[in-house]
Each structure stands twice: as structure tokens, then as C-alpha cells.
Amino acid sequence: MRIRSNVFLKYFTPIFFVIYFFVGLLIFTDYGITTDEEFQRFSGFFWLKYVLSFTNLEELKLLVDVKFNSISGFTLPNPIDFPFYGVIFDLPLALLEVVLGIEQSKNYFLIRHFFNFIIFYLSSIYFFLILKNRFNNDLIANLGLMFYVGSPRIFGDSFFNNKDIIFLSLITIALFYCFKLFKDFNYKNIIIFSLFSAIATGSRILGIFLPLALLAIFFFDSLDKKIDRQFIIKILVLVVLYFILTILFWPYLWSNPLTNFAKAFSIFSNYIIDIKFLFNGDFISSKFLPYTYLPVWILISTPIVTQFLFLIGYLFYIKIFYKRLINIEKNEYNSLWENVDEKKDFFIFFNLTIILIYLILFKAVLYNGWRQIYFLNVFIIYFTSYGINTLVNNISQIKKFSKYFYVTIIFFLIAIFYNIYKIHPYQSLYFNNLSPKDVHTKFEVDYWGLSGKKFLNEIVKIEKNKIINIGVASWVPLERSIALLDDSIKSRINIVGQNYKNAEYIFSNNITEVDSTRNNKYKIPSNFKKIDELVINNVLIYEVFKKNKY
């Protein structure tokens, strides 16, 4: 049976990656556009102009200028006034758009979605290797991979979220090379880790936590080992190389590296945008988040089985960590870990715990769920896998019937993937069974306006061969979704916003920047009647209202 199992897993992993790749190719065009994507595209062209200013590529400069000057209508601050965002994804995609001569808005957003998926896909390979190297068990590595890919919100966002998912992906890749340093602290691994951690930082400045955490590990190592001169030289090489590569991949740092880095870190550490939104039935400000904000969002938007296995793994590791700590005091051990595998576990535990404590206690500014910290998912799924390994190897009853335990886990995974299939392409709006009834009345659902594409495609089928005037009872700019439509139907759509008297239809996805119980800005007029709605897994996504003719 053992031999058969190993043979099956030997072929399962490559087959899964092939299937996953082709599924991605088939569905990446199905997703809507977010409110941020036009800004991200503009940011890419802004910094591409800056980079090209150091070259003599005059023809390319002219093409980029035309593109840059044609972009408008984004909601985030202008990159000219707010240049701190990393552009490790946006700049290359801006260059690709120019080189390939892509002119249709639908095509240049779809190519961004395609590469968004590709980068996350590559990160899933690295995550599988992280688990395989840690647990030396192909079955646990494959199960962990399924949880990583099958996190519904992560899966959905992986096709369009070119900030949070790109950062998650780059952190995962950098983490793999970080673990290689634990095993062999040589110059080859130092160069590769420095490269990918710099690229991650070039995506989001928070990427600096990975090399800082690595230095913390080296500090703990030095407490019980004699550090030689060669080791110190290697650490200095790592630090210097990381900062040089970070500057290289982040054009904002070119003019004044140290000052601009400190300024960017200060901005993102204390960045406060006063956004109003719905949370747990209350209309709150992003400046005054309750302590429960982050735990509640993770609780209601992560599969329950993932949370259960994560808690098992996390709590069991805390037990091990406590024993190590006590034994150090008793001089029975001289380190917080016995081997490289335990060092990896501590590294994940250390990062996840410190970051979560900081986010919760200091009420870090978050909005739109917990998407800004999706990068923590790599740590969460690591401990989910750790939980599986713990139950199989440490609970005698489960160890005895491990075959049935694995079958149970696979059953839950099948249910998760079936749910992903059922709610496609709205996986990023996933809520689990712990979420309250009528969740749309208590939490923001389609905060990025992803459903606008479906609505517009449906409405042009109803009203054939005429211009359609559409009102919007939502803060989300519906006109963004026009960019993903075919050119043949774009001209037939006229968005009139809250000028409802000129509207024939009103679209509402219940996303507002005002308290709808006190402000009538988005109140549907009495002469409009509800004619349609989109409900996914009993969650209301949007509603459509039509003006009465009498």
C-alpha cells in the first residue's frame, strides 16, 4: 500500500500543476476589474517614464508618453503626489503593453490578470517545495498545496489583485530561499535570497520584515554558538546586497535611497486613509478599527477546516516552544530549536505572531477585509500543514487510522474546491458558514466592484441596439467595468451616477462611503422597481432596479 501511495503521489503532483495551469488559462478572462487597477496601470507608466528618462530610447519614450497621458479617472492618490507604492509588477506590465502595441482596454487589463495568475501559480510550486523539504512527506506537502491554492479568497484574487497577491507570491518565493540559507549559508543562497527579498520589498515595503527576521534568527543562533569572521562577512554581504537590489527594483529610491526609504517606511507605518465602511453591522472608520476587526474577518472568510487545522498546528507549536524555553532556563537545551526543521517552524511562528500582535494591538489601518495582509496566508497554511503532521504523528488514535484521517481531509478539500467552482468567478467574495445571515447587511461584500462586468454584459442583452442610461447606487465606480467590455458595446453604456432622474436602470452592490441609515445619497427612488439580483451562496452581490414607465 505504501509503495502504491508513493507512486500515486509521484504522478499526482505534476498532474495537478498541469491541470491547475490550464484551468487558469481557461478562466483568467472571467474576472471583473477592481477600482484600483487603473491606478496601478497609471503608476506603472509613471515610473516607466522615469526609468526611460535615463536612456536614449526616444521612440519608446514617445509611445509611453501617449499611454501615460491617456490614463485618467482613478480613485487613489496620483503617483506624482504619492510615489511610495512599489512597481515591481506594474512597471514591467506597462512596458509589455507598449512593446506588444496593446490598445484595447479589455486586452491590457486581461494581460495583467494573466500574469497575476502566473506569478501566484509559480509561488504555489515554491510553497509545495517548502512543505516537501520541511515534512519530508509528499502527502502532507500535497495537502498543504491544496489548502494554499484552495483558499477561496486567495484563489479569486490571484487573477486580478496585483498588489496583495503579488506580494504574497513574492514572499512565498523568498521564504523558500530563506529556508535554504538555514541549511547552507553560502554565497549562492545569499545572492538568491537577497534578490527575491529585494523584489518582494520592491512590491511592498513590508517585505523588509523577511531579511530582518532572518537577522533575528542569526542573532538567536549567536547566543549559543561562536560566530567566526567568515560568518559575519556573509551577513554583511547579505545586508548590503539586499539594499542594493531593493534600490535597483524600486525606482522611487534612486534619487535619494536612504531618505526616500525612511520616508516610505514612515508613510506606510502611519498611513491613514479615513475610509468609512460596514463592519459587523456598524458603519465605522478605518482610523478607529475595533480589536476584533482582523480576527473576525479571518474567521468568516477562511474555510473552517483550514482554521481548525491551523489552530491545532499553532497551539502544538506553542507547547513545543514553551518546553524549549523552559529547558533553556534549566540548561537542558542551548537553543530554541534542535534542527533545521524546528528552526523553520520557529521562523514561521515568530513572523506570524509578531505581525498579528502588531496589527491587532496597534489597530493598524486596514480596509476591504484583510486583503492587505493576505501575505500571512503562507504562514497560516504552513501551520495548517503542520497541524496535519501533528495529528498524524502525535495522536495515537489518529496515527492508528491515519488512512481514514487523510481521506477525511481530502473530503473537506473536495468540498472547498467544489465551492470554488460553484461561486466562480466570485471566489474573492467568499464567506464561510460562520458568517452571519444576510451578511451583506453587516459586512462589505463586493467592495472592489467585480460584479460590474457581469451586470453590464447582462444589461446590453436586455436593451438591444440602444444607449442605456445607468444610475449607480454605490460608491464603486461602475464605469471602470466598461474597460473589460468589447468595443462594440462600450458606446451603448452611459453611466449617470446618482443623477437618477436621467437613469433607466440603477445598479447597487451596497458599497457606500456614507451611512445609508442616515444619508439618502444612494437611496433608490420610489419610481424604480427591483428586477434582478445576483446571489452567490446566499450572499447578495448586487441588485438591479428599472424605472417604471408610468
C-alpha positions in Angstrom: 0.0 0.0 0.0 2.9 2.4 0.9 4.6 1.8 -2.5 1.3 2.4 -4.4 0.7 5.6 -2.4 4.2 6.9 -3.2 3.8 6.1 -6.9 0.4 7.8 -6.9 1.8 11.0 -5.3 4.8 10.9 -7.7 2.4 11.4 -10.6 -0.3 13.4 -8.8 1.9 16.5 -8.1 2.9 17.2 -11.7 -0.6 16.3 -13.0 -2.1 18.7 -10.5 0.2 21.6 -11.6 -0.6 20.9 -15.3 -4.3 20.9 -14.6 -4.1 24.0 -12.4 -2.2 25.8 -15.1 -4.7 25.0 -17.9 -7.6 25.9 -15.6 -6.0 29.2 -15.0 -5.6 29.8 -18.7 -9.3 29.0 -19.3 -10.8 31.2 -16.6 -8.5 34.2 -16.2 -10.7 36.2 -18.6 -13.8 35.6 -16.4 -13.0 38.1 -13.7 -14.1 41.7 -13.3 -12.0 44.8 -12.8 -11.2 46.4 -9.5 -11.3 50.0 -8.5 -7.5 50.1 -8.1 -6.4 48.6 -11.4 -6.4 51.8 -13.4 -4.3 53.5 -10.8 -1.9 50.5 -10.8 -1.6 50.8 -14.5 -1.0 54.5 -14.4 1.6 54.0 -11.7 3.4 51.6 -14.0 3.6 54.1 -16.8 4.6 57.0 -14.4 7.6 55.1 -13.3 8.4 53.7 -16.7 8.6 57.3 -17.9 11.0 58.0 -15.1 13.2 55.0 -15.9 13.3 55.8 -19.6 14.4 59.3 -18.8 17.9 57.9 -18.1 18.0 56.3 -21.6 18.1 57.5 -25.3 15.2 55.4 -26.3 13.3 58.4 -27.8 10.8 56.4 -29.8 9.8 54.3 -26.8 9.5 57.4 -24.7 7.0 58.9 -27.1 4.9 55.8 -27.1 4.9 55.7 -23.3 4.0 59.4 -23.1 0.9 58.8 -25.3 -0.2 56.0 -23.0 0.6 57.9 -19.8 -1.4 61.0 -20.9 -4.4 58.9 -21.9 -5.0 57.4 -18.4 -7.4 59.2 -16.1 -10.2 58.5 -13.6 -8.6 56.5 -10.8 -9.6 56.9 -7.2 -6.2 56.5 -5.4 -3.8 59.4 -5.0 -1.8 60.4 -8.1 1.6 58.7 -8.2 3.1 62.1 -8.8 2.0 63.2 -5.3 2.1 59.8 -3.7 5.1 57.9 -5.2 5.7 55.4 -2.4 4.0 52.3 -4.0 6.3 49.6 -5.3 6.0 49.0 -9.0 7.7 45.6 -9.4 4.6 44.3 -11.2 3.2 47.5 -12.8 6.3 48.8 -14.5 7.1 45.6 -16.5 3.5 45.3 -17.4 3.4 48.9 -18.7 6.5 48.2 -20.8 4.9 45.0 -22.1 1.7 46.9 -23.1 3.8 49.3 -25.1 6.0 46.7 -26.7 3.1 44.5 -27.7 1.2 47.5 -29.0 -1.9 46.7 -27.0 -4.6 49.4 -27.5 -7.9 47.9 -26.4 -8.6 48.4 -22.7 -10.0 44.9 -22.4 -6.8 43.3 -23.6 -4.4 45.3 -21.5 -6.3 44.5 -18.3 -6.6 40.8 -19.3 -2.9 40.5 -19.8 -2.4 41.9 -16.3 -4.8 39.3 -15.0 -2.9 36.6 -16.8 0.5 37.5 -15.3 -1.1 37.9 -11.9 -2.2 34.3 -12.1 1.2 33.1 -13.5 3.1 34.7 -10.6 0.8 33.1 -8.0 1.0 29.8 -9.8 4.8 29.9 -9.6 4.5 30.7 -5.9 2.4 27.6 -5.4 5.2 25.5 -6.7 7.6 27.1 -4.3 5.2 26.5 -1.4 4.9 22.8 -2.3 8.7 22.6 -2.2 8.8 24.4 1.2 6.4 21.8 2.7 8.1 18.9 1.0 11.5 19.9 2.3 10.1 20.6 5.8 8.0 17.5 6.4 9.7 15.0 4.0 6.2 13.7 3.2 4.7 14.1 -0.2 1.2 13.6 1.0 1.3 16.4 3.6 3.0 18.6 1.0 0.3 18.0 -1.5 -2.5 18.5 1.1 -0.8 21.8 2.1 -0.6 22.8 -1.5 -4.3 22.2 -1.9 -5.0 24.4 1.1 -2.7 27.1 -0.3 -4.3 27.1 -3.8 -7.8 26.4 -2.5 -8.1 29.3 -0.1 -11.2 30.8 -1.9 -10.5 34.5 -1.5 -6.8 34.0 -2.3 -7.8 31.9 -5.4 -10.1 34.5 -6.7 -7.8 37.5 -6.0 -4.9 35.6 -7.7 -6.4 36.5 -11.1 -6.6 40.3 -10.6 -5.2 41.6 -7.3 -1.8 42.8 -8.4 -0.9 44.3 -5.0 -1.7 41.9 -2.2 -1.5 38.6 -4.1 1.7 39.6 -5.9 3.2 40.4 -2.5 2.0 37.1 -1.1 3.6 35.3 -4.0 6.9 37.1 -3.8 7.1 36.5 0.0 6.4 32.8 -0.6 9.2 32.5 -3.1 11.6 34.5 -0.9 10.7 32.3 2.0 11.8 29.2 0.1 15.3 30.7 -0.4 15.4 31.9 3.2 14.9 28.3 4.3 17.8 27.2 2.0 20.0 29.6 4.0 19.1 27.8 7.2 20.6 24.6 5.7 23.5 26.1 3.8 24.6 29.7 4.5 26.7 30.0 1.3 27.1 32.9 -1.1 24.9 31.4 -3.8 21.9 31.1 -1.4 22.7 34.6 0.0 22.6 36.1 -3.5 19.3 34.4 -4.5 17.6 35.2 -1.2 18.7 38.8 -1.4 17.4 39.0 -4.9 13.9 37.7 -4.1 13.5 39.5 -0.8 14.5 42.7 -2.6 11.9 42.0 -5.3 9.3 41.5 -2.6 10.3 44.8 -0.9 10.0 46.4 -4.4 6.4 45.3 -4.4 5.6 46.4 -0.8 7.9 47.9 1.7 6.7 45.5 4.3 8.9 42.9 2.5 11.7 44.1 4.7 10.4 42.0 7.6 11.8 38.8 5.9 15.5 39.8 6.0 15.0 41.4 9.4 13.5 38.2 10.7 16.4 36.3 9.2 18.9 38.5 11.0 16.9 37.9 14.2 17.4 34.1 13.7 21.1 34.6 13.2 21.2 36.6 16.5 19.5 33.8 18.3 22.0 31.4 16.8 24.9 33.5 18.0 23.7 33.2 21.6 24.9 29.6 21.8 27.5 29.4 19.0 30.8 31.0 18.4 30.4 33.3 15.4 33.5 33.3 13.2 34.7 36.2 11.0 33.6 34.5 7.8 30.0 34.3 9.1 29.9 38.0 9.9 31.2 38.8 6.4 28.4 36.8 4.9 25.8 38.6 6.9 27.3 41.9 5.8 27.2 40.8 2.2 23.5 39.7 2.6 22.5 43.1 4.1 24.4 45.2 1.6 23.3 43.1 -1.4 19.7 43.3 -0.2 19.7 47.0 0.0 21.4 47.5 -3.4 18.9 45.2 -5.1 16.0 46.8 -3.3 17.1 50.2 -4.7 17.5 48.7 -8.1 14.0 47.3 -8.2 12.3 50.3 -6.6 12.9 53.5 -8.8 11.5 55.7 -6.1 14.7 55.1 -4.1 17.0 56.1 -7.0 17.2 59.8 -6.3 17.8 59.6 -2.6 17.9 56.0 -1.3 18.1 56.3 2.4 15.9 59.4 2.8 13.2 58.0 0.5 13.3 54.6 2.1 12.8 56.1 5.5 10.0 58.3 4.2 8.3 55.4 2.5 8.5 53.3 5.7 7.2 56.2 7.7 4.3 56.7 5.3 3.2 53.1 5.3 3.7 52.6 9.0 1.5 55.6 9.8 -0.6 55.7 6.7 -4.2 56.7 7.5 -6.9 57.0 4.9 -10.1 57.8 6.5 -12.4 55.4 4.7 -15.9 54.6 6.1 -17.3 51.1 5.7 -19.6 48.5 7.1 -18.2 46.1 9.7 -20.3 43.7 11.7 -23.4 45.8 11.2 -21.8 49.1 12.2 -20.6 51.9 9.9 -17.0 52.5 11.1 -13.9 54.5 10.1 -10.6 52.9 9.1 -9.0 55.2 11.6 -10.8 53.6 14.5 -10.9 49.9 13.9 -12.0 47.6 16.8 -9.6 45.0 18.1 -12.0 42.4 16.7 -11.7 43.6 13.1 -8.9 41.3 11.9 -9.8 38.2 13.8 -13.5 38.4 12.7 -12.6 38.9 9.0 -10.3 35.9 9.0 -12.8 33.9 11.0 -15.7 34.4 8.5 -13.7 34.3 5.2 -11.4 31.4 5.7 -12.6 27.8 5.3 -13.4 26.4 8.7 -11.3 23.2 8.3 -8.3 25.4 7.5 -8.8 27.4 10.7 -9.2 24.2 12.7 -6.0 22.6 11.4 -4.1 25.9 11.8 -5.1 26.1 15.4 -4.0 22.6 16.1 -0.6 23.2 14.5 -0.1 26.7 16.0 -1.1 25.6 19.6 1.0 22.5 19.4 4.0 24.5 18.3 3.4 26.9 21.2 3.6 23.9 23.5 6.9 22.8 21.9 8.2 26.4 22.0 7.4 26.7 25.7 9.2 23.5 26.5 12.2 24.6 24.7 12.2 27.9 26.5 11.9 26.2 29.9 14.6 23.7 29.1 17.0 26.5 28.1 16.5 28.0 31.6 17.2 24.6 33.1 20.3 24.3 30.8 19.0 21.2 29.2 19.0 22.8 25.7 21.0 25.7 24.4 18.7 26.8 21.6 15.0 27.3 20.7 15.3 24.6 18.1 17.1 21.2 17.8 17.5 21.1 14.0 16.8 23.0 10.7 13.2 21.9 10.6 12.5 23.3 14.0 14.3 26.5 13.0 11.9 26.8 10.1 8.9 26.3 12.4 10.2 28.9 14.8 10.8 31.4 11.9 7.2 31.0 10.7 5.8 31.2 14.3 8.0 34.2 15.1 6.9 36.2 12.0 3.2 35.3 12.1 2.9 36.0 15.9 4.8 39.3 15.8 2.9 40.7 12.8 -0.5 39.6 14.2 0.2 41.2 17.6 1.3 44.4 15.9 -1.8 44.6 13.7 -4.3 43.9 16.4 -2.8 45.8 19.4 -1.8 48.9 17.4 -5.0 48.8 15.3 -3.2 49.0 12.0 -5.3 50.7 9.3 -7.0 48.0 7.3 -10.0 48.0 5.0 -11.7 45.8 2.4 -11.5 42.8 4.7 -7.9 41.6 5.4 -6.6 41.7 1.8 -3.7 44.0 2.8 -2.3 41.1 4.9 -3.0 38.2 2.6 0.7 37.5 2.6 0.1 36.0 6.1 -1.7 33.2 4.3 1.6 31.5 3.5 2.3 31.3 7.3 -1.3 30.2 8.1 -1.3 27.4 5.6 2.2 26.3 6.8 0.8 25.8 10.2 -2.3 24.2 8.7 0.1 21.6 7.2 1.9 21.5 10.5 -1.4 20.7 12.2 -2.0 17.7 9.8 1.5 16.4 10.5 1.0 16.9 14.3 -2.3 15.0 14.4 -0.9 12.1 12.3 2.3 11.7 14.3 1.4 12.7 17.8 -2.2 11.5 18.4 -2.1 7.7 18.7 -5.8 7.2 17.8 -5.3 9.2 14.6 -2.0 7.7 13.8 -3.6 4.2 14.0 -6.2 5.2 11.5 -4.2 7.8 9.5 -5.5 6.5 6.2 -9.1 7.4 7.2 -7.9 10.8 8.6 -6.2 11.7 5.3 -9.4 10.6 3.4 -11.4 13.0 5.7 -9.0 15.9 4.9 -9.3 15.1 1.2 -13.1 15.1 1.5 -13.0 18.6 3.0 -10.7 19.8 0.3 -13.0 18.4 -2.4 -15.8 20.4 -0.7 -13.7 23.6 -0.8 -12.8 23.2 -4.5 -16.4 22.4 -5.3 -17.4 25.7 -3.6 -14.7 27.5 -5.6 -16.2 26.0 -8.8 -19.8 26.8 -7.7 -19.2 30.5 -6.9 -16.9 31.2 -9.9 -15.8 33.9 -10.6 -16.6 35.4 -7.2 -14.3 33.3 -5.0 -12.8 36.6 -3.6 -16.3 37.3 -2.1 -16.3 34.0 -0.2 -17.9 33.7 3.3 -18.0 30.5 5.3 -20.8 29.1 7.5 -19.6 31.1 10.5 -20.6 34.4 8.8 -24.0 35.9 9.9 -27.2 35.6 7.9 -27.8 38.5 5.5 -24.0 39.0 5.6 -24.3 41.8 3.0 -26.2 43.9 5.6 -23.3 43.6 8.1 -20.1 43.4 6.0 -18.9 44.8 2.7 -19.1 42.2 0.0 -18.3 43.4 -3.5 -16.1 46.3 -2.3 -14.0 46.2 -5.5 -16.9 46.2 -7.9 -16.0 42.9 -9.5 -19.6 42.2 -10.4 -20.0 45.3 -12.6 -18.7 43.4 -15.6 -21.4 40.7 -15.3 -24.1 43.4 -14.8 -23.1 45.4 -17.9 -22.9 42.3 -20.1 -26.4 41.3 -19.0 -27.9 44.7 -19.4 -26.8 45.2 -23.0 -28.5 41.9 -23.8 -31.8 43.2 -22.4 -31.6 46.6 -24.1 -30.5 45.8 -27.6 -29.2 48.4 -30.1 -29.8 51.5 -27.9 -27.9 53.7 -25.5 -28.6 52.7 -21.9 -28.5 55.3 -19.1 -27.4 53.6 -15.9 -27.5 55.1 -12.4 -25.2 53.8 -9.6 -26.4 53.4 -6.0 -22.8 52.7 -4.8 -19.5 54.3 -4.1 -17.8 51.8 -6.5 -17.3 53.5 -9.9 -19.2 51.2 -12.3 -17.6 52.9 -15.3 -14.4 51.0 -14.6 -16.0 47.8 -15.6 -16.7 49.2 -19.1 -13.0 48.7 -19.8 -13.5 44.9 -19.9 -16.3 45.0 -22.4 -16.0 44.5 -26.2 -15.5 47.8 -28.1 -18.8 47.1 -30.0 -20.9 47.6 -26.9 -18.9 50.2 -24.9 -20.6 53.2 -26.7 -24.0 51.9 -25.7 -23.5 52.5 -22.0 -23.9 55.8 -20.4 -23.2 56.0 -16.6 -25.1 58.8 -14.9 -24.0 58.1 -11.3 -26.5 59.4 -8.8 -28.4 61.5 -11.4 -31.3 59.1 -11.1 -33.8 61.2 -12.9 -31.8 60.5 -16.1 -31.4 56.8 -15.4 -33.3 53.9 -16.9 -31.7 51.4 -14.6 -29.9 51.6 -11.3 -27.1 49.3 -10.2 -26.5 48.7 -6.5 -23.9 46.5 -4.8 -24.4 48.0 -1.3 -21.0 49.6 -1.1 -21.2 53.1 0.3 -18.9 55.7 1.9 -21.8 57.2 3.8 -24.0 55.6 6.5 -27.1 54.6 4.5 -29.2 54.7 7.6 -28.6 58.4 8.0 -27.7 59.5 4.5 -30.0 59.2 1.4 -27.3 59.6 -1.2 -27.8 56.1 -2.6 -31.5 55.7 -1.8 -33.4 54.1 -4.6 -36.2 56.4 -5.9 -39.7 55.1 -5.4 -40.3 55.1 -9.2 -37.7 52.3 -9.6 -38.6 48.6 -9.2 -36.2 45.8 -8.5 -36.0 43.5 -11.5 -32.9 41.4 -10.9 -30.2 40.4 -8.3 -27.1 38.3 -8.1 -26.9 35.9 -5.1 -23.9 33.6 -4.6 -24.0 31.1 -1.7 -26.9 33.0 -0.2 -24.9 36.2 -0.2 -26.4 39.2 -2.1 -23.8 40.6 -4.5 -25.8 43.2 -6.4 -29.3 44.4 -7.3 -30.8 45.9 -10.4 -33.7 48.4 -10.5 -35.7 49.6 -13.5 -37.6 52.9 -13.8 -41.4 52.5 -14.1 -42.8 53.7 -17.3 -45.9 55.1 -15.7 
